[in-house]
Amino acid sequence: MPLMYSQRLRNGSPLLLGAIAAVLWANTAQAQSSSEDNAGSSVGSGIQTSVFGHLPDGRQVDVYQLTNANGIELRVTNYGGIILSLKTPDMDGKFDDIALGFDSLEAYLSDEYRQANPYFGAIIGRYGNRIAGGQFSLDGETYSLATNDGSNHLHGGDQGFDKVLWQAEPFESDAGNGLVLRYTSEDGEEGYPGKLEVEVTYTLTDNDELMVDYRAVTDKATPINLTQHSYFNLKGEGSDTILDHQLMINAPEFTPVNDTLIPTGEIRPVEGTPFDFTQATPIGERIEQENEQLAFGGGYDHNFVLARDNAASDELVLAAKVWEPQSGRLVEITTTEPAIQFYSGNFLNGDLTGKQGQAYEHRSGFALETQHYPDSPNQEAFPSTILVPGETYRSRTVYRFSAQQDLGS
Ligand code: GLA
């Protein structure tokens, strides 16, 4: 249910409800007529296109619904490349939407949402996570970025890739049904150097995978660290917390942070700490332990260094598995990235209302963001995030969805 709708419902005068019904009816009618208009642009039966709404400047925003052979359904909009919903079966074959988000564009554009800024389902860029003090130096020049998270720069700035309109092109291929999203970030946008041409491809395979491919080229050296910021609740979005979900992260180390969540530079073994998820463990088991790192994050909000052994940089390795005992749903994440941010939804506080009209309460969704380490442009010992002209940035992350009675080994 859209954010504004449920808010108004709480006030609930019959007149208002009538007006809301009329608006909803009009929206549905508009969506139907526009999907008819767009019928010619739909590719096959596994992809449906419709109008999501319009930006304040009048530009049209679309929704693409991809379905695979097993009925898994993914809805994506070209505003921010946001994953709006993802329906997958539980172990009894019952489908639920497991991705936190909203049904209307207005909800994503609302002041309330922009202030909370949880980045539900969005593509994050140019730089996923934080850059200390919003500053970095490159080739002898200092660059200043927006400080949109206290004194730090977060997730690409005031208008990151999560808040821009992408050009979208649906496709059908042997790999599955998909959507290519393209965006040109101009030289100087959000303070970053170089014109960056970015392409993100979502492919929904018949093997029940969501494959996300990132590609970018630049005309000046620039930092880049793209990721996907979906929050999942494997019981179904709008359910209670994710604290009973069992999590395995294939990471022997993590990067501890200071009290503004900037890495200190240390790479610390997880062994013997609440950050040891090398064996599947309920997310909530140690989250309230007295621990400086957990206190800084208000829970888990940390970069885990994956065990890539001798894997080539373009080779997928297992990053994480999450299993929810009630539904049996399992998501397995593999990636070419060296790290993953595990965020336990600590900033969710019940203020935002989701698709079922339920408040998104504290820790009612988790995000696992494959990435390079935060603040790498200021940390020489971390793997480089600098893309130079003539080279192509490439990254791939695959989420595989299934359901089973137990997690096994
Ligand atoms: C990332 C960050 C968190 C928070 C969320 C969005 O996971 O590390 O601190 O900003 O995004 O709320």
Boltz pocket constraint, residues with backbone or C-beta under 6 A from the ligand:
constraints:
  - pocket:
      binder: B
      contacts: [[A, 116], [A, 117], [A, 118], [A, 119], [A, 129], [A, 154], [A, 261], [A, 301], [A, 341], [A, 343], [A, 347], [A, 367]]
      max_distance: 6.0
